[in-house]
Amino acid sequence: MPAHVLSLRDPRFGSPVAAEVHGDVTVAAVADAWGFWSGLEAECPAVDGAQASLAADARARETDWRAALVRAFAVAATHLDRLPQPEDPEGTPVTSLTCAVVTPAGVFIGWLGGVTACVLDDRRVVRESEPHTLIRKLLAEGHKTAALAGMAQSFGHCIVRSLGPTVHSPSLPELVEWPPLRPGERLLLTPRATIAALRDHLPLAPAGGAPWLYAAVSTSDESGRGIGVLIEP
C-alpha cells in the first residue's frame, strides 16, 4: 500500500514521521511532543525505535500485530532512556506516539497521547482513535458530562498518558484493530489538532497521495503540528 510522509516543521525540530512498505504490509509511526514542557528531543528517538521494531517484524512476516505494537512501544521507550535524564522529573522527555500496521487482513493501531489515527473517505472521518486527554479520563472515571461542560475544552487539551523513558512511565499503548482499508478510504496519522481542523475542510481538492496529505496537514494553523503519514490501499 502506498505510504506518504510529510513534515512542515522547522528542520531544527526534526521530522518525527516514518513509514515503510514491506510486501503487503505497511508500518508507520508519528510522534508529537508539541505542547509538553519538555519532549521535542524525544520525538525522533521514539519514532526511530518504534519504526525499526515494526519494520523488523514486517520483514520477519509477523502475524500477531498487537504483540508487535506492544514491542514497538517498549523499544521506543528504551530509545528515550539514552537521552540525558534531568534531575527534576518535570523535565523528563516525553512524547505522544502513534503507530500503525496496515495489512490486507486489517489495520492495527497502537497509541499513547494525542496523535490521532483515523480512516477517512473523501467526505468524512469514518473511524478514529481517541486521544488520552484529561476530559476522557474524567468521563471514564464516572464524572458527569454536565459538571465538566465548562472545562471540556481546556481539559481536552491536557494529555494524561504519553511515552517516556522506561524508568519513568509504562510504555503499554492502547490498541485497536480496524477492518481492512476499502477502495476510496485512507489512513491518516497526525496530531489531533490537525484532525479537528481537517473536518471543516473535507472534501479536499487533491484526489490523494502526497498532494492530499499536504492539503490535510496544512489545514491546521499550529505550525508545530504540521506532520503526518498517509497510507492508501
VEXMARKOL-377326 format. One line per field, with one value per atom (N, C-alpha, C): residue number from 1; x negated, y, z. Coordinates in Angstrom, 2 decimals. Atoms other than C-alpha are relative to their C-alpha. Layout:
BEGIN
num = NUM, ...
X = X, ...
Y = Y, ...
Z = Z, ...
***
This chain:
BEGIN
num = 1, 1, 1, 2, 2, 2, 3, 3, 3, 4, 4, 4, 5, 5, 5, 6, 6, 6, 7, 7, 7, 8, 8, 8, 9, 9, 9, 10, 10, 10, 11, 11, 11, 12, 12, 12, 13, 13, 13, 14, 14, 14, 15, 15, 15, 16, 16, 16, 17, 17, 17, 18, 18, 18, 19, 19, 19, 20, 20, 20, 21, 21, 21, 22, 22, 22, 23, 23, 23, 24, 24, 24, 25, 25, 25, 26, 26, 26, 27, 27, 27, 28, 28, 28, 29, 29, 29, 30, 30, 30, 31, 31, 31, 32, 32, 32, 33, 33, 33, 34, 34, 34, 35, 35, 35, 36, 36, 36, 37, 37, 37, 38, 38, 38, 39, 39, 39, 40, 40, 40, 41, 41, 41, 42, 42, 42, 43, 43, 43, 44, 44, 44, 45, 45, 45, 46, 46, 46, 47, 47, 47, 48, 48, 48, 49, 49, 49, 50, 50, 50, 51, 51, 51, 52, 52, 52, 53, 53, 53, 54, 54, 54, 55, 55, 55, 56, 56, 56, 57, 57, 57, 58, 58, 58, 59, 59, 59, 60, 60, 60, 61, 61, 61, 62, 62, 62, 63, 63, 63, 64, 64, 64, 65, 65, 65, 66, 66, 66, 67, 67, 67, 68, 68, 68, 69, 69, 69, 70, 70, 70, 71, 71, 71, 72, 72, 72, 73, 73, 73, 74, 74, 74, 75, 75, 75, 76, 76, 76, 77, 77, 77, 78, 78, 78, 79, 79, 79, 80, 80, 80, 81, 81, 81, 82, 82, 82, 83, 83, 83, 84, 84, 84, 85, 85, 85, 86, 86, 86, 87, 87, 87, 88, 88, 88, 89, 89, 89, 90, 90, 90, 91, 91, 91, 92, 92, 92, 93, 93, 93, 94, 94, 94, 95, 95, 95, 96, 96, 96, 97, 97, 97, 98, 98, 98, 99, 99, 99, 100, 100, 100, 101, 101, 101, 102, 102, 102, 103, 103, 103, 104, 104, 104, 105, 105, 105, 106, 106, 106, 107, 107, 107, 108, 108, 108, 109, 109, 109, 110, 110, 110, 111, 111, 111, 112, 112, 112, 113, 113, 113, 114, 114, 114, 115, 115, 115, 116, 116, 116, 117, 117, 117, 118, 118, 118, 119, 119, 119, 120, 120, 120, 121, 121, 121, 122, 122, 122, 123, 123, 123, 124, 124, 124, 125, 125, 125, 126, 126, 126, 127, 127, 127, 128, 128, 128, 129, 129, 129, 130, 130, 130, 131, 131, 131, 132, 132, 132, 133, 133, 133, 134, 134, 134, 135, 135, 135, 136, 136, 136, 137, 137, 137, 138, 138, 138, 139, 139, 139, 140, 140, 140, 141, 141, 141, 142, 142, 142, 143, 143, 143, 144, 144, 144, 145, 145, 145, 146, 146, 146, 147, 147, 147, 148, 148, 148, 149, 149, 149, 150, 150, 150, 151, 151, 151, 152, 152, 152, 153, 153, 153, 154, 154, 154, 155, 155, 155, 156, 156, 156, 157, 157, 157, 158, 158, 158, 159, 159, 159, 160, 160, 160, 161, 161, 161, 162, 162, 162, 163, 163, 163, 164, 164, 164, 165, 165, 165, 166, 166, 166, 167, 167, 167, 168, 168, 168, 169, 169, 169, 170, 170, 170, 171, 171, 171, 172, 172, 172, 173, 173, 173, 174, 174, 174, 175, 175, 175, 176, 176, 176, 177, 177, 177, 178, 178, 178, 179, 179, 179, 180, 180, 180, 181, 181, 181, 182, 182, 182, 183, 183, 183, 184, 184, 184, 185, 185, 185, 186, 186, 186, 187, 187, 187, 188, 188, 188, 189, 189, 189, 190, 190, 190, 191, 191, 191, 192, 192, 192, 193, 193, 193, 194, 194, 194, 195, 195, 195, 196, 196, 196, 197, 197, 197, 198, 198, 198, 199, 199, 199, 200, 200, 200, 201, 201, 201, 202, 202, 202, 203, 203, 203, 204, 204, 204, 205, 205, 205, 206, 206, 206, 207, 207, 207, 208, 208, 208, 209, 209, 209, 210, 210, 210, 211, 211, 211, 212, 212, 212, 213, 213, 213, 214, 214, 214, 215, 215, 215, 216, 216, 216, 217, 217, 217, 218, 218, 218, 219, 219, 219, 220, 220, 220, 221, 221, 221, 222, 222, 222, 223, 223, 223, 224, 224, 224, 225, 225, 225, 226, 226, 226, 227, 227, 227, 228, 228, 228, 229, 229, 229, 230, 230, 230, 231, 231, 231, 232, 232, 232, 233, 233, 233
X = -0.85, 0.00, -0.89, 0.83, -1.47, 0.07, 0.07, -2.62, -0.74, 0.60, -3.49, -0.25, 0.31, -5.19, -0.24, 0.15, -5.29, -0.28, 0.22, -6.73, -0.20, 0.11, -6.20, -0.72, 0.67, -8.17, -1.32, 1.36, -11.30, -0.93, 0.89, -14.06, -0.75, 0.70, -15.66, 0.71, -0.77, -12.87, 0.08, -0.02, -13.43, 1.29, -1.18, -10.89, 0.48, -0.40, -9.12, 1.09, -0.96, -7.28, -0.78, 0.67, -8.15, 1.04, -0.86, -6.54, -0.85, 0.69, -7.81, 0.98, -0.81, -6.25, -0.85, 0.69, -7.30, 1.00, -0.97, -5.41, 1.39, -1.37, -1.72, 0.26, -0.12, -2.41, -0.64, 0.53, -2.86, -0.04, 0.14, -4.18, -0.34, 0.19, -4.20, -0.01, 0.04, -4.89, -0.07, 0.01, -4.26, -0.09, 0.12, -5.39, 0.25, -0.28, -4.30, -0.09, 0.16, -5.55, 0.31, -0.31, -4.38, 0.99, -0.88, -2.84, -0.45, 0.57, -4.74, -1.08, 1.06, -7.11, -1.36, 1.21, -9.81, 0.45, -0.39, -9.84, -0.34, 0.29, -10.72, -1.20, 1.17, -14.03, 0.36, -0.42, -12.07, 0.68, -0.82, -10.09, -0.74, 0.69, -12.64, -0.55, 0.42, -14.21, 1.17, -1.16, -10.73, 0.45, -0.39, -9.81, -1.04, 1.05, -13.17, 0.10, -0.07, -12.81, 1.22, -1.24, -9.19, 0.00, -0.01, -9.62, -0.96, 0.97, -12.73, 0.57, -0.59, -10.89, 1.09, -1.09, -7.82, -0.51, 0.55, -9.88, -0.66, 0.62, -11.86, 1.06, -1.08, -8.62, 0.64, -0.58, -7.25, -0.90, 0.94, -10.39, 0.01, -0.04, -10.07, 1.36, -1.35, -6.44, 0.80, -0.79, -4.95, 1.50, -1.45, -1.21, 0.74, -0.63, -0.49, -0.38, 0.38, -0.48, 0.31, -0.21, 0.95, -1.27, 1.24, -2.10, -1.14, 1.06, -4.34, 0.08, -0.16, -2.89, -0.46, 0.47, -3.49, -1.53, 1.47, -7.11, -0.55, 0.48, -7.49, -0.02, -0.03, -6.45, -1.07, 1.05, -8.79, -1.37, 1.27, -11.68, -0.12, 0.02, -10.73, -0.38, 0.32, -10.90, -1.49, 1.43, -14.40, -0.84, 0.72, -15.49, 0.04, -0.06, -14.32, -0.92, 0.94, -16.49, -1.38, 1.33, -19.50, -0.15, 0.05, -18.60, -0.47, 0.36, -20.04, 1.24, -1.14, -17.73, -0.18, 0.13, -17.09, 0.21, -0.22, -17.20, 1.45, -1.40, -13.74, 0.89, -0.88, -11.10, 0.89, -0.84, -9.10, -0.66, 0.70, -11.78, -0.24, 0.19, -11.60, 0.48, -0.42, -11.49, 1.14, -1.17, -8.05, 0.60, -0.63, -6.05, 1.24, -1.07, -2.81, -0.58, 0.47, -3.36, 1.15, -1.00, -1.02, -0.67, 0.55, -1.99, 1.14, -1.02, -0.05, -0.64, 0.37, -0.32, 1.21, -1.09, 1.79, -0.29, 0.17, 2.25, 1.29, -1.24, 4.75, 1.07, -0.95, 6.34, 0.61, -0.54, 6.85, -1.00, 0.82, 5.49, -0.18, 0.32, 3.73, -0.65, 0.45, 3.19, -0.40, 0.39, 1.30, -0.34, 0.29, 1.08, -0.07, 0.07, 0.16, 0.00, 0.00, 1.12, 0.96, -0.92, 2.55, -0.19, 0.05, 1.54, 1.15, -1.20, 4.72, -0.25, -0.08, 5.08, 1.45, -1.39, 8.17, 0.09, -0.34, 9.70, 1.00, -0.88, 11.30, 0.36, -0.29, 13.15, -0.08, 0.16, 13.46, 0.72, -0.84, 16.05, 0.06, -0.18, 15.82, -1.04, 0.80, 13.87, 0.86, -0.77, 15.05, -0.20, 0.31, 13.30, -1.31, 1.22, 10.57, -0.34, 0.43, 8.54, 0.33, -0.37, 9.40, -1.22, 1.22, 6.54, 0.15, 0.00, 5.56, 0.01, -0.16, 6.91, 0.58, -0.54, 7.91, 1.52, -1.45, 11.56, 0.44, -0.33, 11.62, -0.18, 0.27, 10.07, 1.09, -1.01, 12.57, 1.35, -1.26, 15.54, -0.04, 0.13, 14.22, 0.09, -0.07, 14.00, 1.39, -1.38, 17.70, 0.44, -0.42, 17.73, 1.09, -1.14, 20.90, -0.41, 0.30, 20.71, 0.42, -0.50, 22.79, -0.93, 0.88, 20.43, -1.32, 1.27, 17.46, 0.17, -0.28, 19.15, -0.84, 0.75, 17.40, -1.48, 1.43, 14.00, -0.39, 0.26, 14.32, -1.09, 0.97, 12.28, -1.42, 1.34, 9.34, -0.48, 0.39, 9.35, -0.28, 0.23, 9.47, -1.38, 1.36, 6.04, -1.06, 0.96, 4.43, -0.22, 0.34, 2.65, -0.46, 0.29, 2.52, -0.80, 0.84, 0.72, -0.96, 1.00, -2.48, -1.11, 1.16, -5.61, -1.16, 1.17, -8.58, -1.06, 1.04, -11.80, 0.56, -0.53, -11.33, 0.05, 0.04, -12.21, 1.05, -0.93, -9.57, 1.46, -1.40, -6.42, 0.19, -0.28, -4.79, 0.14, -0.03, -5.01, 1.12, -1.05, -1.92, 0.98, -0.91, 0.12, 1.44, -1.36, 3.85, 0.00, 0.01, 4.58, 1.40, -1.28, 7.35, -0.28, 0.07, 7.94, 1.22, -1.07, 10.00, 0.07, -0.10, 11.29, -1.01, 0.93, 9.08, 0.49, -0.38, 9.00, 0.71, -0.75, 11.55, -0.41, 0.28, 11.14, 0.69, -0.54, 11.64, -0.27, 0.35, 10.52, -1.51, 1.41, 7.19, -0.21, 0.36, 5.44, -0.93, 0.80, 4.04, -0.44, 0.55, 1.76, -0.48, 0.35, 1.45, 0.47, -0.48, 1.85, 1.49, -1.46, 5.43, 0.47, -0.39, 5.45, 0.17, -0.12, 4.95, 1.29, -1.26, 7.87, 1.17, -1.08, 10.08, 0.16, -0.06, 9.17, 0.43, -0.28, 9.42, 1.49, -1.42, 13.05, 0.76, -0.69, 14.09, -0.40, 0.49, 12.23, 0.29, -0.32, 13.49, 1.19, 1.07, 13.62, -1.13, 1.15, 10.13, -0.07, 0.06, 9.45, -0.91, 0.85, 6.49, 0.68, -0.64, 7.59, -0.64, 0.68, 5.00, -1.50, 1.45, 1.32, -0.61, 0.73, -1.25, 0.73, -0.74, 0.87, 1.14, -1.09, 3.79, -0.56, 0.60, 1.51, -0.43, 0.41, 0.06, 1.20, -1.20, 3.53, 0.60, -0.57, 4.70, -0.78, 0.84, 1.76, 0.03, -0.01, 1.96, 1.27, -1.23, 5.49, -0.18, 0.25, 4.07, -0.86, 0.80, 2.76, -1.06, 1.04, 0.49, -1.23, 1.14, -2.87, -0.76, 0.73, -4.44, 0.66, -0.75, -1.75, 0.05, -0.07, -2.42, -0.71, 0.63, -3.29, 1.09, -1.00, -1.53, -0.53, 0.25, -1.61, 1.33, -1.18, 0.88, -0.26, 0.09, 1.47, 1.31, -1.16, 3.80, -0.03, -0.04, 4.98, -0.38
Y = -1.19, 0.00, 1.24, -1.20, 3.40, 0.76, -0.79, 5.49, 1.30, -1.31, 9.18, 0.61, -0.68, 11.15, 1.47, -1.44, 14.91, 0.67, -0.89, 17.40, 1.41, -1.41, 21.14, 0.79, -0.67, 21.90, 0.63, -0.51, 23.94, -1.21, 1.17, 21.38, -0.16, 0.10, 22.20, -0.94, 0.84, 20.24, -1.45, 1.36, 17.12, -0.33, 0.47, 15.09, -1.30, 1.19, 12.70, -0.82, 0.80, 10.74, -1.06, 1.07, 7.43, -0.96, 1.03, 4.85, -0.85, 0.93, 1.77, -1.04, 1.05, -0.79, -1.25, 1.29, -4.43, -1.01, 0.89, -6.58, 0.58, -0.50, -6.24, 0.60, -0.60, -4.74, 1.37, -1.36, -1.03, 0.33, -0.40, 0.18, 1.47, -1.44, 3.77, 0.43, -0.56, 5.91, 1.52, -1.46, 9.55, 0.37, -0.50, 11.32, 1.50, -1.44, 14.73, 0.39, -0.48, 16.42, 1.48, -1.42, 19.90, 0.30, -0.34, 21.50, -0.57, 0.49, 19.42, 0.98, -0.85, 21.32, -0.47, 0.56, 19.01, -1.11, 1.14, 16.36, 0.07, -0.04, 17.67, -0.88, 0.85, 15.85, -1.48, 1.40, 12.65, -0.51, 0.42, 12.62, -0.93, 0.80, 11.34, -1.31, 1.30, 8.70, -0.97, 0.87, 7.38, -0.59, 0.49, 7.13, -0.98, 0.89, 5.59, -1.39, 1.28, 2.88, -0.81, 0.70, 2.02, -0.48, 0.35, 2.05, -1.13, 1.08, -0.14, -1.33, 1.22, -2.69, -0.54, 0.43, -2.79, -0.46, 0.39, -2.94, -1.38, 1.31, -5.88, -1.09, 0.99, -7.69, -0.22, 0.15, -6.99, -0.86, 0.80, -8.43, -1.46, 1.37, -11.49, -0.65, 0.51, -11.95, -0.26, 0.06, -11.35, 0.01, -0.02, -12.01, 0.49, -0.50, -11.09, 1.46, -1.41, -7.35, 0.74, -0.61, -6.49, -0.16, 0.23, -8.08, 0.82, -0.77, -6.38, 1.48, -1.41, -2.96, 0.21, -0.12, -3.55, -0.01, 0.04, -4.46, 1.32, -1.24, -1.36, 1.14, -1.06, 0.93, -0.23, 0.30, -0.87, 0.40, -0.39, -0.37, 1.52, -1.46, 3.30, 0.57, -0.49, 3.78, -0.19, 0.20, 2.28, 1.02, -1.05, 4.80, 1.31, -1.21, 7.56, -0.12, 0.21, 6.00, 0.56, -0.45, 7.09, 1.52, -1.45, 10.78, 0.42, -0.50, 12.88, 0.11, -0.01, 12.44, 1.13, -1.14, 15.62, -0.42, 0.26, 15.72, 0.25, -0.33, 17.31, -0.86, 0.84, 14.76, 0.78, -0.81, 17.63, 0.20, -0.18, 17.83, -1.28, 1.28, 14.16, 0.07, -0.04, 13.82, -0.99, 0.83, 12.51, 0.46, -0.34, 12.44, -0.86, 0.84, 11.27, -0.84, 0.88, 8.34, -0.87, 0.89, 6.52, -0.81, 0.91, 3.51, -0.73, 0.71, 1.74, -1.10, 1.09, -1.53, -0.27, 0.19, -1.85, -1.25, 1.27, -5.34, -0.29, 0.40, -7.00, -0.51, 0.56, -8.55, 1.05, -1.02, -5.32, 1.09, -1.14, -2.11, -0.09, 0.14, -2.31, 1.29, -1.28, 0.83, -0.13, -0.13, 1.47, 1.45, -1.42, 4.86, 0.30, -0.64, 6.86, 1.50, -1.45, 10.52, 0.53, -0.79, 12.87, -0.03, 0.16, 11.73, -0.92, 0.73, 10.56, -0.85, 0.83, 7.68, 0.00, 0.00, 7.95, -0.52, 0.44, 6.35, 0.99, -0.96, 8.79, -0.49, 0.08, 8.61, 1.43, -1.33, 11.65, 1.09, -1.03, 13.41, -0.02, 0.05, 12.29, -0.90, 0.91, 10.65, -1.21, 1.24, 7.03, -0.56, 0.46, 5.99, 0.63, -0.63, 7.36, -0.49, 0.30, 6.66, 1.19, -1.05, 8.63, 0.39, -0.39, 10.67, -0.12, 0.16, 10.26, 1.37, -1.32, 13.56, -0.09, -0.05, 14.63, -0.14, 0.08, 15.02, -1.45, 1.41, 11.43, -0.79, 0.70, 10.19, 0.28, -0.35, 12.08, -0.64, 0.63, 10.80, -1.50, 1.44, 7.24, -0.33, 0.20, 7.67, 0.26, -0.16, 8.48, 1.41, -1.38, 12.26, 0.36, -0.34, 13.76, 0.98, -0.88, 15.38, 1.43, -1.35, 18.34, 0.75, -0.64, 19.02, 0.44, -0.31, 19.13, 0.93, -0.74, 21.19, 1.24, -1.25, 24.42, -0.19, 0.27, 22.75, -0.94, 1.02, 20.37, 0.42, -0.43, 22.47, -0.01, -0.05, 23.10, -1.39, 1.35, 19.54, -0.87, 0.75, 18.27, 0.23, -0.27, 19.81, -0.60, 0.56, 18.11, -1.49, 1.39, 14.86, -0.66, 0.64, 12.44, -1.31, 1.18, 9.47, 0.31, -0.25, 9.65, -1.03, 0.89, 7.70, 0.70, -0.55, 8.29, -1.08, 1.00, 6.54, -1.14, 1.18, 3.06, 0.19, -0.15, 4.20, 0.98, -1.03, 6.93, -0.29, 0.19, 5.66, -1.33, 1.23, 2.48, 0.32, -0.25, 2.12, -0.77, 0.79, -0.05, 0.91, -0.84, 1.51, -0.50, 0.45, 1.43, -0.59, 0.71, -0.95, -0.11, 0.23, -1.26, -0.65, 0.61, -3.35, 0.43, -0.45, -1.97, -0.89, 0.78, -3.60, 0.49, -0.42, -3.51, 1.27, -1.19, -0.27, -0.41, 0.26, -0.27, 1.01, -0.99, 1.43, 1.33, -1.32, 5.16, 0.44, -0.36, 5.05, 0.21, -0.24, 6.23, 0.08, -0.10, 6.06, 1.19, -1.18, 9.29, -0.03, -0.18, 9.65, 1.43, -1.41, 13.24, 0.50, -0.49, 15.31, 0.31, -0.15, 15.60, 1.40, -1.36, 19.38, 0.09, 0.00, 18.72, -0.67, 0.67, 16.28, 0.94, -0.93, 18.88, 1.05, -1.00, 21.44, -0.61, 0.66, 18.95, -0.25, 0.29, 18.11, 1.12, -1.14, 21.60, 0.26, -0.24, 21.32, -1.16, 1.12, 18.00, 0.33, 0.75, 17.12, 0.90, -0.74, 18.23, -0.13, 0.00, 19.12, -1.10, 1.08, 16.74, -1.36, 1.31, 13.23, -0.96, 0.91, 11.53, 0.19, -0.03, 10.83, 1.17, -1.07, 13.41, 1.34, -1.27, 16.38, 0.03, 0.06, 15.21, 0.16, -0.09, 14.78, 1.43, -1.39, 18.26, 0.89, -0.81, 19.78, -0.28, 0.36, 17.86, 0.60, -0.50, 18.80, 1.52, -1.46, 22.42, 0.63, -0.58, 22.83, 0.52, -0.46, 23.31, 1.25, -1.23, 26.78, -0.07, 0.19, 25.35, -0.53, 0.37, 25.32, -1.20, 1.13, 22.83, -1.33, 1.24, 20.30, -0.44, 0.30, 20.16, -1.27, 1.29, 16.47, -1.02, 1.03, 13.39, -1.13, 1.16, 9.97, -0.40, 0.43, 8.87, -1.36, 1.34, 5.24, -0.24, 0.22, 4.36, -1.41, 1.35, 0.99, 0.04
Z = 0.00, 0.00, 0.00, 0.04, -0.91, 1.32, -1.22, 2.04, -0.28, 0.19, 2.19, 1.38, -1.25, 4.98, -0.29, 0.20, 5.49, 1.33, -1.13, 7.95, -0.52, 0.36, 7.54, 1.08, -1.11, 10.69, -0.41, 0.09, 11.03, 0.14, -0.04, 10.29, 1.32, -1.29, 13.65, 0.96, -0.90, 15.32, -0.49, 0.50, 13.23, -0.72, 0.74, 11.30, 0.63, -0.76, 13.69, -0.67, 0.76, 10.99, -0.78, 0.75, 9.31, -0.54, 0.59, 7.03, -0.93, 0.88, 5.21, -0.51, 0.60, 2.90, -0.16, 0.11, 3.17, -0.55, 0.64, 0.69, 0.10, -0.12, 1.52, 1.39, -1.33, 4.98, 0.01, -0.16, 5.68, 1.48, -1.40, 9.04, 0.05, -0.10, 10.22, 1.46, -1.35, 13.28, -0.08, -0.10, 14.22, 1.48, -1.37, 17.42, 0.01, -0.13, 18.67, 1.47, -1.37, 21.84, 0.10, -0.01, 20.89, 1.12, -1.10, 23.97, 1.33, -1.25, 26.56, 0.46, -0.53, 28.85, -0.52, 0.60, 27.57, -0.92, 0.81, 24.92, -1.47, 1.43, 21.47, -0.33, 0.23, 21.83, 0.03, -0.10, 22.48, -1.26, 1.14, 19.24, -0.96, 1.01, 16.73, 0.54, -0.54, 19.02, 0.18, -0.18, 19.80, -1.33, 1.33, 16.11, -0.54, 0.50, 15.23, 0.63, -0.68, 17.86, -0.39, 0.34, 17.15, -1.45, 1.41, 13.39, -0.31, 0.23, 13.46, 0.48, -0.53, 15.61, -0.91, 0.87, 13.39, -1.36, 1.30, 10.19, 0.10, -0.18, 11.57, 0.07, -0.08, 12.41, -1.38, 1.34, 8.92, -0.88, 0.79, 7.32, 0.45, -0.53, 9.59, -0.20, 0.29, 8.41, 1.28, -1.23, 11.85, -0.33, 0.19, 12.13, 1.25, -1.23, 15.77, 0.16, 0.04, 15.23, 1.28, -1.31, 18.63, 0.86, -0.75, 20.26, -0.59, 0.65, 17.70, 0.38, -0.40, 18.59, 1.43, -1.40, 22.30, 0.03, 0.07, 21.49, -0.53, 0.61, 19.33, 1.01, -1.01, 22.18, 1.07, -0.98, 24.57, -0.54, 0.62, 22.13, -0.05, 0.04, 21.69, 1.36, -1.34, 25.46, 0.32, -0.26, 25.61, -0.76, 0.73, 22.98, 0.79, -0.83, 25.33, 1.21, -1.10, 28.05, -0.34, 0.43, 26.00, 0.08, -0.10, 26.34, 1.39, -1.33, 29.18, 0.88, -0.90, 32.16, 1.03, -0.92, 34.17, 1.45, -1.42, 37.95, 0.39, -0.28, 38.02, -0.89, 0.81, 36.90, -0.96, 0.89, 35.36, -1.35, 1.27, 32.69, -0.76, 0.67, 31.70, -1.45, 1.40, 27.89, -0.27, 0.31, 26.92, -1.32, 1.26, 23.71, -0.23, 0.54, 22.18, -1.13, 1.07, 19.83, -0.47, 0.60, 17.46, -1.10, 1.01, 15.35, -0.69, 0.78, 12.62, -0.82, 0.90, 10.76, -0.89, 0.96, 7.62, -0.82, 0.70, 6.16, -0.78, 0.68, 3.81, 0.97, -0.97, 6.93, 0.91, -0.89, 8.86, 0.28, -0.40, 10.31, 1.51, -1.41, 13.68, 0.49, -0.51, 15.75, 1.47, -1.40, 19.00, 0.27, -0.27, 20.70, 1.49, -1.29, 23.75, -0.25, 0.14, 23.92, -1.03, 0.81, 21.34, -1.49, 1.46, 17.85, -0.40, 0.39, 16.16, -1.25, 1.21, 13.73, -0.44, 0.46, 11.56, -1.43, 1.35, 8.50, -0.57, 0.65, 6.08, -1.38, 1.42, 2.83, -0.53, 0.58, 0.57, 0.79, -0.61, 2.73, 1.52, -1.45, 6.35, 0.66, -0.81, 9.14, 0.31, -0.18, 9.23, 1.40, -1.36, 12.47, 0.42, -0.49, 14.70, 1.41, -1.35, 17.81, 0.90, -0.94, 20.93, 0.83, -0.71, 22.41, 1.51, -1.45, 26.05, 0.68, -0.58, 27.32, 1.41, -1.35, 30.81, -0.01, 0.05, 29.78, -0.22, 0.22, 28.51, 1.30, -1.25, 31.77, 1.04, -1.00, 33.94, -0.33, 0.40, 31.95, 0.26, -0.24, 32.19, 1.48, -1.45, 35.96, 0.57, -0.45, 36.10, 0.28, -0.20, 36.29, -1.01, 0.84, 34.85, -1.10, 1.12, 31.43, 0.29, -0.29, 32.62, 0.94, -0.97, 35.50, -0.62, 0.65, 33.14, -1.20, 1.23, 30.43, -0.14, 0.08, 31.28, -0.13, 0.04, 31.38, -1.13, 1.01, 28.45, -0.98, 0.99, 26.04, 0.56, -0.58, 28.38, 0.39, -0.37, 29.71, -1.22, 1.22, 26.15, -0.60, 0.48, 25.57, 0.91, -0.97, 28.59, -0.29, 0.28, 27.67, 1.29, -1.29, 30.61, -0.15, 0.24, 29.00, -1.14, 1.03, 26.98, 0.12, -0.02, 26.12, 0.67, -0.65, 28.39, 0.15, -0.27, 29.43, 0.85, -0.69, 30.89, 1.51, -1.46, 34.41, 0.51, -0.44, 34.47, -0.30, 0.35, 32.79, -0.72, 0.75, 31.49, -1.49, 1.44, 27.72, -0.69, 0.63, 27.18, -0.74, 0.77, 24.37, 0.07, 0.27, 23.85, -1.41, 1.28, 20.97, -0.57, 0.67, 18.41, -1.35, 1.32, 15.30, -0.80, 0.89, 12.40, -1.24, 1.24, 9.21, -1.04, 1.06, 6.10, -0.68, 0.76, 4.16, -1.29, 1.23, 1.34, -1.07, 1.05, -2.02, 0.33, -0.32, -1.51, 1.42, -1.37, 2.13, 0.12, -0.27, 3.55, 1.50, -1.41, 6.91, 0.17, -0.29, 8.32, 1.46, -1.34, 11.36, 0.11, -0.13, 12.55, 1.37, -1.29, 15.74, -0.01, -0.11, 16.99, -0.41, 0.39, 16.39, -1.52, 1.46, 12.68, -0.43, 0.33, 12.58, 0.26, -0.32, 14.26, -1.08, 1.06, 11.60, -1.33, 1.28, 8.74, -0.21, 0.13, 9.47, -0.73, 0.60, 8.38, -1.44, 1.36, 5.07, -0.95, 0.88, 3.72, -0.88, 0.66, 0.92, -0.46, 0.51, -0.09, -1.51, 1.46, -3.70, -0.56, 0.56, -4.27, 0.14, -0.01, -5.11, 0.99, -0.90, -2.94, -0.07, 0.04, -2.43, 0.75, -0.68, -1.38, -0.05, -0.01, -2.55, 1.01, -0.98, -0.39, 1.41, -1.32, 2.64, 0.30, -0.20, 2.17, 0.30, -0.22, 1.94, 1.37, -1.29, 5.01, 1.15, -1.08, 7.21, 0.05, 0.06, 6.06, 0.54, -0.52, 7.42, 1.42, -1.37, 10.94, -0.04, -0.06, 11.78, 1.09, -1.00, 14.51, -0.71, 0.84, 12.72, 0.53, -0.56, 15.13, -0.23, 0.18, 14.35, -1.47, 1.42, 10.60, -0.39, 0.29, 10.43, -0.28, 0.26, 9.13, -0.87, 0.85, 7.48, -0.63, 0.75, 4.82, -0.62, 0.59, 3.81, -0.77, 0.87, 0.92, -0.56, 0.59, -0.47, -1.47
***
